[in-house]
């Protein structure tokens, strides 16, 4: 059940956040068109972020991506 919600959250994250969508597009391209692999990578990033949110930190998607990726998306 948790995996299903992480999957749906990752899809919505791709659709709504331009930085995430750009990272996803480049990841798919880098992996030879394997979209599932990129979605799982985003699910893992989201899981790490949720762990920190559970510890009281504010959610910040920019912390999940390298600074170079953030600069390229902007």
CHARMM internal coordinates of N, CA and C (Angstrom, degrees):
IC EDIT
DIST 1 N 1 CA 1.4444
DIST 1 CA 1 C 1.5395
ANGL 1 N 1 CA 1 C 110.55
DIST 1 C 2 N 1.3357
ANGL 1 CA 1 C 2 N 115.94
DIHE 1 N 1 CA 1 C 2 N -42.96
DIST 2 N 2 CA 1.4694
ANGL 1 C 2 N 2 CA 119.67
DIHE 1 CA 1 C 2 N 2 CA -179.47
DIST 2 CA 2 C 1.5227
ANGL 2 N 2 CA 2 C 110.19
DIHE 1 C 2 N 2 CA 2 C -63.30
DIST 2 C 3 N 1.3287
ANGL 2 CA 2 C 3 N 116.53
DIHE 2 N 2 CA 2 C 3 N -40.40
DIST 3 N 3 CA 1.4608
ANGL 2 C 3 N 3 CA 120.58
DIHE 2 CA 2 C 3 N 3 CA 179.47
DIST 3 CA 3 C 1.5283
ANGL 3 N 3 CA 3 C 111.21
DIHE 2 C 3 N 3 CA 3 C -61.46
DIST 3 C 4 N 1.3020
ANGL 3 CA 3 C 4 N 116.72
DIHE 3 N 3 CA 3 C 4 N -39.99
DIST 4 N 4 CA 1.4651
ANGL 3 C 4 N 4 CA 121.24
DIHE 3 CA 3 C 4 N 4 CA 179.43
DIST 4 CA 4 C 1.5222
ANGL 4 N 4 CA 4 C 110.66
DIHE 3 C 4 N 4 CA 4 C -61.36
DIST 4 C 5 N 1.3408
ANGL 4 CA 4 C 5 N 116.50
DIHE 4 N 4 CA 4 C 5 N -45.31
DIST 5 N 5 CA 1.4614
ANGL 4 C 5 N 5 CA 119.62
DIHE 4 CA 4 C 5 N 5 CA -179.11
DIST 5 CA 5 C 1.5241
ANGL 5 N 5 CA 5 C 111.90
DIHE 4 C 5 N 5 CA 5 C -69.79
DIST 5 C 6 N 1.3227
ANGL 5 CA 5 C 6 N 117.23
DIHE 5 N 5 CA 5 C 6 N -35.10
DIST 6 N 6 CA 1.4677
ANGL 5 C 6 N 6 CA 119.45
DIHE 5 CA 5 C 6 N 6 CA 175.01
DIST 6 CA 6 C 1.5228
ANGL 6 N 6 CA 6 C 110.59
DIHE 5 C 6 N 6 CA 6 C -64.40
DIST 6 C 7 N 1.3361
ANGL 6 CA 6 C 7 N 116.34
DIHE 6 N 6 CA 6 C 7 N -40.77
DIST 7 N 7 CA 1.4661
ANGL 6 C 7 N 7 CA 121.09
DIHE 6 CA 6 C 7 N 7 CA 178.57
DIST 7 CA 7 C 1.5292
ANGL 7 N 7 CA 7 C 110.32
DIHE 6 C 7 N 7 CA 7 C -61.41
DIST 7 C 8 N 1.3188
ANGL 7 CA 7 C 8 N 116.88
DIHE 7 N 7 CA 7 C 8 N -48.67
DIST 8 N 8 CA 1.4679
ANGL 7 C 8 N 8 CA 120.67
DIHE 7 CA 7 C 8 N 8 CA 179.94
DIST 8 CA 8 C 1.5325
ANGL 8 N 8 CA 8 C 111.22
DIHE 7 C 8 N 8 CA 8 C -64.31
DIST 8 C 9 N 1.3228
ANGL 8 CA 8 C 9 N 116.89
DIHE 8 N 8 CA 8 C 9 N -38.26
DIST 9 N 9 CA 1.4650
ANGL 8 C 9 N 9 CA 120.33
DIHE 8 CA 8 C 9 N 9 CA 177.94
DIST 9 CA 9 C 1.5251
ANGL 9 N 9 CA 9 C 110.76
DIHE 8 C 9 N 9 CA 9 C -65.10
DIST 9 C 10 N 1.3300
ANGL 9 CA 9 C 10 N 117.20
DIHE 9 N 9 CA 9 C 10 N -39.58
DIST 10 N 10 CA 1.4629
ANGL 9 C 10 N 10 CA 120.84
DIHE 9 CA 9 C 10 N 10 CA 179.00
DIST 10 CA 10 C 1.5285
ANGL 10 N 10 CA 10 C 110.49
DIHE 9 C 10 N 10 CA 10 C -64.48
DIST 10 C 11 N 1.3245
ANGL 10 CA 10 C 11 N 117.16
DIHE 10 N 10 CA 10 C 11 N -42.14
DIST 11 N 11 CA 1.4681
ANGL 10 C 11 N 11 CA 120.13
DIHE 10 CA 10 C 11 N 11 CA 178.34
DIST 11 CA 11 C 1.5304
ANGL 11 N 11 CA 11 C 111.09
DIHE 10 C 11 N 11 CA 11 C -62.40
DIST 11 C 12 N 1.3036
ANGL 11 CA 11 C 12 N 115.94
DIHE 11 N 11 CA 11 C 12 N -42.75
DIST 12 N 12 CA 1.4658
ANGL 11 C 12 N 12 CA 119.41
DIHE 11 CA 11 C 12 N 12 CA 179.13
DIST 12 CA 12 C 1.5196
ANGL 12 N 12 CA 12 C 110.72
DIHE 11 C 12 N 12 CA 12 C -67.17
DIST 12 C 13 N 1.3177
ANGL 12 CA 12 C 13 N 117.16
DIHE 12 N 12 CA 12 C 13 N -36.50
DIST 13 N 13 CA 1.4584
ANGL 12 C 13 N 13 CA 122.52
DIHE 12 CA 12 C 13 N 13 CA 178.52
DIST 13 CA 13 C 1.5189
ANGL 13 N 13 CA 13 C 110.47
DIHE 12 C 13 N 13 CA 13 C -62.63
DIST 13 C 14 N 1.3250
ANGL 13 CA 13 C 14 N 116.65
DIHE 13 N 13 CA 13 C 14 N -41.17
DIST 14 N 14 CA 1.4683
ANGL 13 C 14 N 14 CA 121.29
DIHE 13 CA 13 C 14 N 14 CA 177.01
DIST 14 CA 14 C 1.5231
ANGL 14 N 14 CA 14 C 110.30
DIHE 13 C 14 N 14 CA 14 C -62.45
DIST 14 C 15 N 1.3073
ANGL 14 CA 14 C 15 N 116.40
DIHE 14 N 14 CA 14 C 15 N -42.27
DIST 15 N 15 CA 1.4627
ANGL 14 C 15 N 15 CA 121.40
DIHE 14 CA 14 C 15 N 15 CA -176.22
DIST 15 CA 15 C 1.5248
ANGL 15 N 15 CA 15 C 113.12
DIHE 14 C 15 N 15 CA 15 C -70.60
DIST 15 C 16 N 1.3263
ANGL 15 CA 15 C 16 N 117.45
DIHE 15 N 15 CA 15 C 16 N -28.33
DIST 16 N 16 CA 1.4651
ANGL 15 C 16 N 16 CA 119.69
DIHE 15 CA 15 C 16 N 16 CA -171.73
DIST 16 CA 16 C 1.5143
ANGL 16 N 16 CA 16 C 116.10
DIHE 15 C 16 N 16 CA 16 C -107.25
DIST 16 C 17 N 1.3097
ANGL 16 CA 16 C 17 N 118.08
DIHE 16 N 16 CA 16 C 17 N -15.77
DIST 17 N 17 CA 1.4593
ANGL 16 C 17 N 17 CA 120.38
DIHE 16 CA 16 C 17 N 17 CA -176.43
DIST 17 CA 17 C 1.5246
ANGL 17 N 17 CA 17 C 109.08
DIHE 16 C 17 N 17 CA 17 C -117.66
DIST 17 C 18 N 1.3264
ANGL 17 CA 17 C 18 N 116.63
DIHE 17 N 17 CA 17 C 18 N 118.98
DIST 18 N 18 CA 1.4696
ANGL 17 C 18 N 18 CA 121.23
DIHE 17 CA 17 C 18 N 18 CA -176.00
DIST 18 CA 18 C 1.5256
ANGL 18 N 18 CA 18 C 112.22
DIHE 17 C 18 N 18 CA 18 C -65.06
DIST 18 C 19 N 1.3161
ANGL 18 CA 18 C 19 N 117.30
DIHE 18 N 18 CA 18 C 19 N -38.39
DIST 19 N 19 CA 1.4613
ANGL 18 C 19 N 19 CA 120.73
DIHE 18 CA 18 C 19 N 19 CA 179.00
DIST 19 CA 19 C 1.5279
ANGL 19 N 19 CA 19 C 110.41
DIHE 18 C 19 N 19 CA 19 C -63.26
DIST 19 C 20 N 1.3109
ANGL 19 CA 19 C 20 N 116.76
DIHE 19 N 19 CA 19 C 20 N -43.37
DIST 20 N 20 CA 1.4612
ANGL 19 C 20 N 20 CA 121.55
DIHE 19 CA 19 C 20 N 20 CA 179.19
DIST 20 CA 20 C 1.5233
ANGL 20 N 20 CA 20 C 110.45
DIHE 19 C 20 N 20 CA 20 C -66.92
DIST 20 C 21 N 1.3169
ANGL 20 CA 20 C 21 N 116.74
DIHE 20 N 20 CA 20 C 21 N -41.98
DIST 21 N 21 CA 1.4611
ANGL 20 C 21 N 21 CA 120.42
DIHE 20 CA 20 C 21 N 21 CA 179.47
DIST 21 CA 21 C 1.5248
ANGL 21 N 21 CA 21 C 111.44
DIHE 20 C 21 N 21 CA 21 C -62.47
DIST 21 C 22 N 1.3173
ANGL 21 CA 21 C 22 N 117.19
DIHE 21 N 21 CA 21 C 22 N -38.58
DIST 22 N 22 CA 1.4618
ANGL 21 C 22 N 22 CA 121.02
DIHE 21 CA 21 C 22 N 22 CA 178.54
DIST 22 CA 22 C 1.5247
ANGL 22 N 22 CA 22 C 110.16
DIHE 21 C 22 N 22 CA 22 C -67.99
DIST 22 C 23 N 1.3316
ANGL 22 CA 22 C 23 N 116.80
DIHE 22 N 22 CA 22 C 23 N -43.37
DIST 23 N 23 CA 1.4598
ANGL 22 C 23 N 23 CA 120.22
DIHE 22 CA 22 C 23 N 23 CA 177.84
DIST 23 CA 23 C 1.5326
ANGL 23 N 23 CA 23 C 110.02
DIHE 22 C 23 N 23 CA 23 C -61.36
DIST 23 C 24 N 1.3280
ANGL 23 CA 23 C 24 N 116.36
DIHE 23 N 23 CA 23 C 24 N -43.75
DIST 24 N 24 CA 1.4687
ANGL 23 C 24 N 24 CA 121.89
DIHE 23 CA 23 C 24 N 24 CA 179.42
DIST 24 CA 24 C 1.5306
ANGL 24 N 24 CA 24 C 110.87
DIHE 23 C 24 N 24 CA 24 C -60.96
DIST 24 C 25 N 1.3207
ANGL 24 CA 24 C 25 N 116.67
DIHE 24 N 24 CA 24 C 25 N -45.15
DIST 25 N 25 CA 1.4682
ANGL 24 C 25 N 25 CA 120.81
DIHE 24 CA 24 C 25 N 25 CA -179.21
DIST 25 CA 25 C 1.5321
ANGL 25 N 25 CA 25 C 110.72
DIHE 24 C 25 N 25 CA 25 C -60.89
DIST 25 C 26 N 1.3419
ANGL 25 CA 25 C 26 N 116.48
DIHE 25 N 25 CA 25 C 26 N -45.13
DIST 26 N 26 CA 1.4629
ANGL 25 C 26 N 26 CA 119.87
DIHE 25 CA 25 C 26 N 26 CA 179.18
DIST 26 CA 26 C 1.5233
ANGL 26 N 26 CA 26 C 112.31
DIHE 25 C 26 N 26 CA 26 C -67.79
DIST 26 C 27 N 1.3241
ANGL 26 CA 26 C 27 N 117.23
DIHE 26 N 26 CA 26 C 27 N -35.69
DIST 27 N 27 CA 1.4680
ANGL 26 C 27 N 27 CA 121.20
DIHE 26 CA 26 C 27 N 27 CA 178.48
DIST 27 CA 27 C 1.5284
ANGL 27 N 27 CA 27 C 110.49
DIHE 26 C 27 N 27 CA 27 C -65.59
DIST 27 C 28 N 1.3239
ANGL 27 CA 27 C 28 N 116.97
DIHE 27 N 27 CA 27 C 28 N -43.03
DIST 28 N 28 CA 1.4705
ANGL 27 C 28 N 28 CA 120.94
DIHE 27 CA 27 C 28 N 28 CA 177.89
DIST 28 CA 28 C 1.5227
ANGL 28 N 28 CA 28 C 109.86
DIHE 27 C 28 N 28 CA 28 C -62.52
DIST 28 C 29 N 1.3111
ANGL 28 CA 28 C 29 N 116.38
DIHE 28 N 28 CA 28 C 29 N -43.95
DIST 29 N 29 CA 1.4638
ANGL 28 C 29 N 29 CA 121.00
DIHE 28 CA 28 C 29 N 29 CA 179.64
DIST 29 CA 29 C 1.5356
ANGL 29 N 29 CA 29 C 111.05
DIHE 28 C 29 N 29 CA 29 C -63.42
DIST 29 C 30 N 1.3174
ANGL 29 CA 29 C 30 N 116.31
DIHE 29 N 29 CA 29 C 30 N -42.04
DIST 30 N 30 CA 1.4629
ANGL 29 C 30 N 30 CA 121.96
DIHE 29 CA 29 C 30 N 30 CA -178.80
DIST 30 CA 30 C 1.5369
ANGL 30 N 30 CA 30 C 111.57
DIHE 29 C 30 N 30 CA 30 C -67.04
DIST 30 C 31 N 1.3483
ANGL 30 CA 30 C 31 N 116.54
DIHE 30 N 30 CA 30 C 31 N -32.13
DIST 31 N 31 CA 1.4632
ANGL 30 C 31 N 31 CA 121.29
DIHE 30 CA 30 C 31 N 31 CA -177.36
DIST 31 CA 31 C 1.5239
ANGL 31 N 31 CA 31 C 113.12
DIHE 30 C 31 N 31 CA 31 C -93.78
DIST 31 C 32 N 1.3074
ANGL 31 CA 31 C 32 N 117.35
DIHE 31 N 31 CA 31 C 32 N 13.85
DIST 32 N 32 CA 1.4598
ANGL 31 C 32 N 32 CA 120.28
DIHE 31 CA 31 C 32 N 32 CA 176.38
DIST 32 CA 32 C 1.5201
ANGL 32 N 32 CA 32 C 114.44
DIHE 31 C 32 N 32 CA 32 C 75.43
DIST 32 C 33 N 1.3141
ANGL 32 CA 32 C 33 N 117.38
DIHE 32 N 32 CA 32 C 33 N 31.63
DIST 33 N 33 CA 1.4562
ANGL 32 C 33 N 33 CA 121.46
DIHE 32 CA 32 C 33 N 33 CA 175.52
DIST 33 CA 33 C 1.5204
ANGL 33 N 33 CA 33 C 114.92
DIHE 32 C 33 N 33 CA 33 C 88.20
DIST 33 C 34 N 1.3163
ANGL 33 CA 33 C 34 N 118.66
DIHE 33 N 33 CA 33 C 34 N 10.34
DIST 34 N 34 CA 1.4654
ANGL 33 C 34 N 34 CA 121.79
DIHE 33 CA 33 C 34 N 34 CA -179.90
DIST 34 CA 34 C 1.5311
ANGL 34 N 34 CA 34 C 110.06
DIHE 33 C 34 N 34 CA 34 C -83.09
DIST 34 C 35 N 1.3117
ANGL 34 CA 34 C 35 N 116.13
DIHE 34 N 34 CA 34 C 35 N 95.16
DIST 35 N 35 CA 1.4610
ANGL 34 C 35 N 35 CA 120.90
DIHE 34 CA 34 C 35 N 35 CA -176.72
DIST 35 CA 35 C 1.5210
ANGL 35 N 35 CA 35 C 112.32
DIHE 34 C 35 N 35 CA 35 C -70.91
DIST 35 C 36 N 1.3193
ANGL 35 CA 35 C 36 N 116.71
DIHE 35 N 35 CA 35 C 36 N -36.34
DIST 36 N 36 CA 1.4595
ANGL 35 C 36 N 36 CA 120.35
DIHE 35 CA 35 C 36 N 36 CA -179.37
DIST 36 CA 36 C 1.5196
ANGL 36 N 36 CA 36 C 112.37
DIHE 35 C 36 N 36 CA 36 C -61.22
DIST 36 C 37 N 1.3038
ANGL 36 CA 36 C 37 N 116.42
DIHE 36 N 36 CA 36 C 37 N -38.13
DIST 37 N 37 CA 1.4703
ANGL 36 C 37 N 37 CA 121.06
DIHE 36 CA 36 C 37 N 37 CA 179.20
DIST 37 CA 37 C 1.5288
ANGL 37 N 37 CA 37 C 110.32
DIHE 36 C 37 N 37 CA 37 C -63.86
DIST 37 C 38 N 1.3099
ANGL 37 CA 37 C 38 N 117.27
DIHE 37 N 37 CA 37 C 38 N -39.44
DIST 38 N 38 CA 1.4609
ANGL 37 C 38 N 38 CA 121.73
DIHE 37 CA 37 C 38 N 38 CA 179.75
DIST 38 CA 38 C 1.5316
ANGL 38 N 38 CA 38 C 110.71
DIHE 37 C 38 N 38 CA 38 C -70.08
DIST 38 C 39 N 1.3292
ANGL 38 CA 38 C 39 N 117.05
DIHE 38 N 38 CA 38 C 39 N -38.10
DIST 39 N 39 CA 1.4670
ANGL 38 C 39 N 39 CA 119.98
DIHE 38 CA 38 C 39 N 39 CA 178.94
DIST 39 CA 39 C 1.5185
ANGL 39 N 39 CA 39 C 110.08
DIHE 38 C 39 N 39 CA 39 C -66.35
DIST 39 C 40 N 1.3244
ANGL 39 CA 39 C 40 N 117.35
DIHE 39 N 39 CA 39 C 40 N -40.47
DIST 40 N 40 CA 1.4621
ANGL 39 C 40 N 40 CA 120.68
DIHE 39 CA 39 C 40 N 40 CA 177.94
DIST 40 CA 40 C 1.5224
ANGL 40 N 40 CA 40 C 110.28
DIHE 39 C 40 N 40 CA 40 C -63.91
DIST 40 C 41 N 1.3192
ANGL 40 CA 40 C 41 N 117.41
DIHE 40 N 40 CA 40 C 41 N -38.50
DIST 41 N 41 CA 1.4654
ANGL 40 C 41 N 41 CA 120.60
DIHE 40 CA 40 C 41 N 41 CA 176.97
DIST 41 CA 41 C 1.5285
ANGL 41 N 41 CA 41 C 110.38
DIHE 40 C 41 N 41 CA 41 C -61.15
DIST 41 C 42 N 1.3334
ANGL 41 CA 41 C 42 N 116.81
DIHE 41 N 41 CA 41 C 42 N -40.93
DIST 42 N 42 CA 1.4686
ANGL 41 C 42 N 42 CA 120.04
DIHE 41 CA 41 C 42 N 42 CA 177.68
DIST 42 CA 42 C 1.5220
ANGL 42 N 42 CA 42 C 111.12
DIHE 41 C 42 N 42 CA 42 C -68.13
DIST 42 C 43 N 1.3259
ANGL 42 CA 42 C 43 N 117.27
DIHE 42 N 42 CA 42 C 43 N -35.83
DIST 43 N 43 CA 1.4603
ANGL 42 C 43 N 43 CA 120.38
DIHE 42 CA 42 C 43 N 43 CA 176.78
DIST 43 CA 43 C 1.5247
ANGL 43 N 43 CA 43 C 110.27
DIHE 42 C 43 N 43 CA 43 C -61.93
DIST 43 C 44 N 1.3127
ANGL 43 CA 43 C 44 N 116.97
DIHE 43 N 43 CA 43 C 44 N -39.59
DIST 44 N 44 CA 1.4664
ANGL 43 C 44 N 44 CA 120.82
DIHE 43 CA 43 C 44 N 44 CA 178.48
DIST 44 CA 44 C 1.5189
ANGL 44 N 44 CA 44 C 111.28
DIHE 43 C 44 N 44 CA 44 C -66.71
DIST 44 C 45 N 1.3241
ANGL 44 CA 44 C 45 N 115.71
DIHE 44 N 44 CA 44 C 45 N -41.91
DIST 45 N 45 CA 1.4632
ANGL 44 C 45 N 45 CA 119.20
DIHE 44 CA 44 C 45 N 45 CA 177.63
DIST 45 CA 45 C 1.5282
ANGL 45 N 45 CA 45 C 110.43
DIHE 44 C 45 N 45 CA 45 C -62.47
DIST 45 C 46 N 1.3227
ANGL 45 CA 45 C 46 N 115.89
DIHE 45 N 45 CA 45 C 46 N -41.62
DIST 46 N 46 CA 1.4569
ANGL 45 C 46 N 46 CA 120.84
DIHE 45 CA 45 C 46 N 46 CA 179.76
DIST 46 CA 46 C 1.5264
ANGL 46 N 46 CA 46 C 110.78
DIHE 45 C 46 N 46 CA 46 C -64.75
DIST 46 C 47 N 1.3182
ANGL 46 CA 46 C 47 N 117.14
DIHE 46 N 46 CA 46 C 47 N -38.82
DIST 47 N 47 CA 1.4607
ANGL 46 C 47 N 47 CA 120.87
DIHE 46 CA 46 C 47 N 47 CA 178.27
DIST 47 CA 47 C 1.5220
ANGL 47 N 47 CA 47 C 110.88
DIHE 46 C 47 N 47 CA 47 C -61.89
DIST 47 C 48 N 1.3334
ANGL 47 CA 47 C 48 N 116.35
DIHE 47 N 47 CA 47 C 48 N -44.55
DIST 48 N 48 CA 1.4693
ANGL 47 C 48 N 48 CA 119.55
DIHE 47 CA 47 C 48 N 48 CA 177.62
DIST 48 CA 48 C 1.5224
ANGL 48 N 48 CA 48 C 111.02
DIHE 47 C 48 N 48 CA 48 C -61.26
DIST 48 C 49 N 1.3290
ANGL 48 CA 48 C 49 N 116.31
DIHE 48 N 48 CA 48 C 49 N -41.52
DIST 49 N 49 CA 1.4644
ANGL 48 C 49 N 49 CA 120.14
DIHE 48 CA 48 C 49 N 49 CA 179.84
DIST 49 CA 49 C 1.5222
ANGL 49 N 49 CA 49 C 110.95
DIHE 48 C 49 N 49 CA 49 C -64.25
DIST 49 C 50 N 1.3240
ANGL 49 CA 49 C 50 N 116.75
DIHE 49 N 49 CA 49 C 50 N -41.09
DIST 50 N 50 CA 1.4652
ANGL 49 C 50 N 50 CA 120.17
DIHE 49 CA 49 C 50 N 50 CA -179.31
DIST 50 CA 50 C 1.5305
ANGL 50 N 50 CA 50 C 111.22
DIHE 49 C 50 N 50 CA 50 C -65.84
DIST 50 C 51 N 1.3195
ANGL 50 CA 50 C 51 N 117.28
DIHE 50 N 50 CA 50 C 51 N -32.84
DIST 51 N 51 CA 1.4593
ANGL 50 C 51 N 51 CA 120.55
DIHE 50 CA 50 C 51 N 51 CA 176.97
DIST 51 CA 51 C 1.5281
ANGL 51 N 51 CA 51 C 109.52
DIHE 50 C 51 N 51 CA 51 C -62.11
DIST 51 C 52 N 1.3231
ANGL 51 CA 51 C 52 N 116.55
DIHE 51 N 51 CA 51 C 52 N -43.59
DIST 52 N 52 CA 1.4677
ANGL 51 C 52 N 52 CA 120.45
DIHE 51 CA 51 C 52 N 52 CA 179.48
DIST 52 CA 52 C 1.5261
ANGL 52 N 52 CA 52 C 111.09
DIHE 51 C 52 N 52 CA 52 C -69.38
DIST 52 C 53 N 1.3215
ANGL 52 CA 52 C 53 N 117.30
DIHE 52 N 52 CA 52 C 53 N -37.27
DIST 53 N 53 CA 1.4658
ANGL 52 C 53 N 53 CA 120.33
DIHE 52 CA 52 C 53 N 53 CA 177.26
DIST 53 CA 53 C 1.5287
ANGL 53 N 53 CA 53 C 109.51
DIHE 52 C 53 N 53 CA 53 C -63.05
DIST 53 C 54 N 1.3245
ANGL 53 CA 53 C 54 N 116.88
DIHE 53 N 53 CA 53 C 54 N -39.51
DIST 54 N 54 CA 1.4573
ANGL 53 C 54 N 54 CA 120.96
DIHE 53 CA 53 C 54 N 54 CA 177.55
DIST 54 CA 54 C 1.5194
ANGL 54 N 54 CA 54 C 112.65
DIHE 53 C 54 N 54 CA 54 C -63.54
DIST 54 C 55 N 1.3212
ANGL 54 CA 54 C 55 N 116.78
DIHE 54 N 54 CA 54 C 55 N -22.64
DIST 55 N 55 CA 1.4569
ANGL 54 C 55 N 55 CA 122.02
DIHE 54 CA 54 C 55 N 55 CA 177.80
DIST 55 CA 55 C 1.5278
ANGL 55 N 55 CA 55 C 112.36
DIHE 54 C 55 N 55 CA 55 C -91.47
DIST 55 C 56 N 1.3406
ANGL 55 CA 55 C 56 N 116.67
DIHE 55 N 55 CA 55 C 56 N 4.43
DIST 56 N 56 CA 1.4558
ANGL 55 C 56 N 56 CA 120.00
DIHE 55 CA 55 C 56 N 56 CA 173.82
DIST 56 CA 56 C 1.5143
ANGL 56 N 56 CA 56 C 116.32
DIHE 55 C 56 N 56 CA 56 C 104.30
DIST 56 C 57 N 1.3266
ANGL 56 CA 56 C 57 N 118.12
DIHE 56 N 56 CA 56 C 57 N -2.59
DIST 57 N 57 CA 1.4648
ANGL 56 C 57 N 57 CA 119.23
DIHE 56 CA 56 C 57 N 57 CA 178.77
DIST 57 CA 57 C 1.5261
ANGL 57 N 57 CA 57 C 110.38
DIHE 56 C 57 N 57 CA 57 C -81.48
DIST 57 C 58 N 1.3091
ANGL 57 CA 57 C 58 N 115.07
DIHE 57 N 57 CA 57 C 58 N 159.59
DIST 58 N 58 CA 1.4600
ANGL 57 C 58 N 58 CA 121.86
DIHE 57 CA 57 C 58 N 58 CA 176.28
DIST 58 CA 58 C 1.5182
ANGL 58 N 58 CA 58 C 110.03
DIHE 57 C 58 N 58 CA 58 C -81.88
DIST 58 C 59 N 1.3410
ANGL 58 CA 58 C 59 N 116.63
DIHE 58 N 58 CA 58 C 59 N 142.52
DIST 59 N 59 CA 1.4572
ANGL 58 C 59 N 59 CA 120.53
DIHE 58 CA 58 C 59 N 59 CA 178.57
DIST 59 CA 59 C 1.5223
ANGL 59 N 59 CA 59 C 109.50
DIHE 58 C 59 N 59 CA 59 C -71.15
DIST 59 C 60 N 1.3271
ANGL 59 CA 59 C 60 N 116.39
DIHE 59 N 59 CA 59 C 60 N 126.90
DIST 60 N 60 CA 1.4517
ANGL 59 C 60 N 60 CA 122.20
DIHE 59 CA 59 C 60 N 60 CA 177.61
DIST 60 CA 60 C 1.5219
ANGL 60 N 60 CA 60 C 107.81
DIHE 59 C 60 N 60 CA 60 C -139.22
DIST 60 C 61 N 1.3246
ANGL 60 CA 60 C 61 N 116.47
DIHE 60 N 60 CA 60 C 61 N 105.01
DIST 61 N 61 CA 1.4646
ANGL 60 C 61 N 61 CA 121.41
DIHE 60 CA 60 C 61 N 61 CA -176.99
DIST 61 CA 61 C 1.5229
ANGL 61 N 61 CA 61 C 111.78
DIHE 60 C 61 N 61 CA 61 C -62.60
DIST 61 C 62 N 1.3095
ANGL 61 CA 61 C 62 N 117.86
DIHE 61 N 61 CA 61 C 62 N -27.70
DIST 62 N 62 CA 1.4633
ANGL 61 C 62 N 62 CA 121.08
DIHE 61 CA 61 C 62 N 62 CA -178.45
DIST 62 CA 62 C 1.5259
ANGL 62 N 62 CA 62 C 111.84
DIHE 61 C 62 N 62 CA 62 C -63.54
DIST 62 C 63 N 1.3288
ANGL 62 CA 62 C 63 N 117.76
DIHE 62 N 62 CA 62 C 63 N -26.95
DIST 63 N 63 CA 1.4553
ANGL 62 C 63 N 63 CA 120.80
DIHE 62 CA 62 C 63 N 63 CA 179.81
DIST 63 CA 63 C 1.5291
ANGL 63 N 63 CA 63 C 111.94
DIHE 62 C 63 N 63 CA 63 C -71.74
DIST 63 C 64 N 1.3133
ANGL 63 CA 63 C 64 N 117.82
DIHE 63 N 63 CA 63 C 64 N -16.38
DIST 64 N 64 CA 1.4576
ANGL 63 C 64 N 64 CA 121.68
DIHE 63 CA 63 C 64 N 64 CA -175.56
DIST 64 CA 64 C 1.5163
ANGL 64 N 64 CA 64 C 113.77
DIHE 63 C 64 N 64 CA 64 C -88.18
DIST 64 C 65 N 1.3099
ANGL 64 CA 64 C 65 N 116.49
DIHE 64 N 64 CA 64 C 65 N -8.99
DIST 65 N 65 CA 1.4592
ANGL 64 C 65 N 65 CA 120.81
DIHE 64 CA 64 C 65 N 65 CA -176.64
DIST 65 CA 65 C 1.5219
ANGL 65 N 65 CA 65 C 109.10
DIHE 64 C 65 N 65 CA 65 C -123.65
DIST 65 C 66 N 1.3234
ANGL 65 CA 65 C 66 N 116.21
DIHE 65 N 65 CA 65 C 66 N 151.41
DIST 66 N 66 CA 1.4569
ANGL 65 C 66 N 66 CA 121.13
DIHE 65 CA 65 C 66 N 66 CA 177.43
DIST 66 CA 66 C 1.5248
ANGL 66 N 66 CA 66 C 109.59
DIHE 65 C 66 N 66 CA 66 C -62.15
DIST 66 C 67 N 1.2760
ANGL 66 CA 66 C 67 N 115.96
DIHE 66 N 66 CA 66 C 67 N 152.60
DIST 67 N 67 CA 1.4713
ANGL 66 C 67 N 67 CA 120.67
DIHE 66 CA 66 C 67 N 67 CA -179.36
DIST 67 CA 67 C 1.5236
ANGL 67 N 67 CA 67 C 111.98
DIHE 66 C 67 N 67 CA 67 C -62.20
DIST 67 C 68 N 1.3312
ANGL 67 CA 67 C 68 N 117.23
DIHE 67 N 67 CA 67 C 68 N -33.39
DIST 68 N 68 CA 1.4760
ANGL 67 C 68 N 68 CA 120.49
DIHE 67 CA 67 C 68 N 68 CA 178.62
DIST 68 CA 68 C 1.5178
ANGL 68 N 68 CA 68 C 109.90
DIHE 67 C 68 N 68 CA 68 C -64.03
DIST 68 C 69 N 1.3312
ANGL 68 CA 68 C 69 N 116.62
DIHE 68 N 68 CA 68 C 69 N -39.58
DIST 69 N 69 CA 1.4596
ANGL 68 C 69 N 69 CA 120.40
DIHE 68 CA 68 C 69 N 69 CA 179.75
DIST 69 CA 69 C 1.5226
ANGL 69 N 69 CA 69 C 110.78
DIHE 68 C 69 N 69 CA 69 C -66.25
DIST 69 C 70 N 1.3187
ANGL 69 CA 69 C 70 N 115.96
DIHE 69 N 69 CA 69 C 70 N -37.33
DIST 70 N 70 CA 1.4630
ANGL 69 C 70 N 70 CA 120.00
DIHE 69 CA 69 C 70 N 70 CA 179.22
DIST 70 CA 70 C 1.5272
ANGL 70 N 70 CA 70 C 109.87
DIHE 69 C 70 N 70 CA 70 C -67.16
DIST 70 C 71 N 1.3179
ANGL 70 CA 70 C 71 N 116.63
DIHE 70 N 70 CA 70 C 71 N -39.47
DIST 71 N 71 CA 1.4591
ANGL 70 C 71 N 71 CA 120.21
DIHE 70 CA 70 C 71 N 71 CA -179.96
DIST 71 CA 71 C 1.5306
ANGL 71 N 71 CA 71 C 110.76
DIHE 70 C 71 N 71 CA 71 C -67.46
DIST 71 C 72 N 1.3238
ANGL 71 CA 71 C 72 N 117.48
DIHE 71 N 71 CA 71 C 72 N -36.46
DIST 72 N 72 CA 1.4526
ANGL 71 C 72 N 72 CA 120.95
DIHE 71 CA 71 C 72 N 72 CA 179.81
DIST 72 CA 72 C 1.5237
ANGL 72 N 72 CA 72 C 111.83
DIHE 71 C 72 N 72 CA 72 C -70.29
DIST 72 C 73 N 1.3291
ANGL 72 CA 72 C 73 N 116.85
DIHE 72 N 72 CA 72 C 73 N -32.68
DIST 73 N 73 CA 1.4522
ANGL 72 C 73 N 73 CA 120.63
DIHE 72 CA 72 C 73 N 73 CA -178.81
DIST 73 CA 73 C 1.5229
ANGL 73 N 73 CA 73 C 112.13
DIHE 72 C 73 N 73 CA 73 C -75.54
DIST 73 C 74 N 1.3178
ANGL 73 CA 73 C 74 N 116.48
DIHE 73 N 73 CA 73 C 74 N -25.28
DIST 74 N 74 CA 1.4739
ANGL 73 C 74 N 74 CA 120.23
DIHE 73 CA 73 C 74 N 74 CA -176.87
DIST 74 CA 74 C 1.5040
ANGL 74 N 74 CA 74 C 112.76
DIHE 73 C 74 N 74 CA 74 C -77.79
END
COOR INIT
IC SEED 1 N 1 CA 1 C
IC BUILD
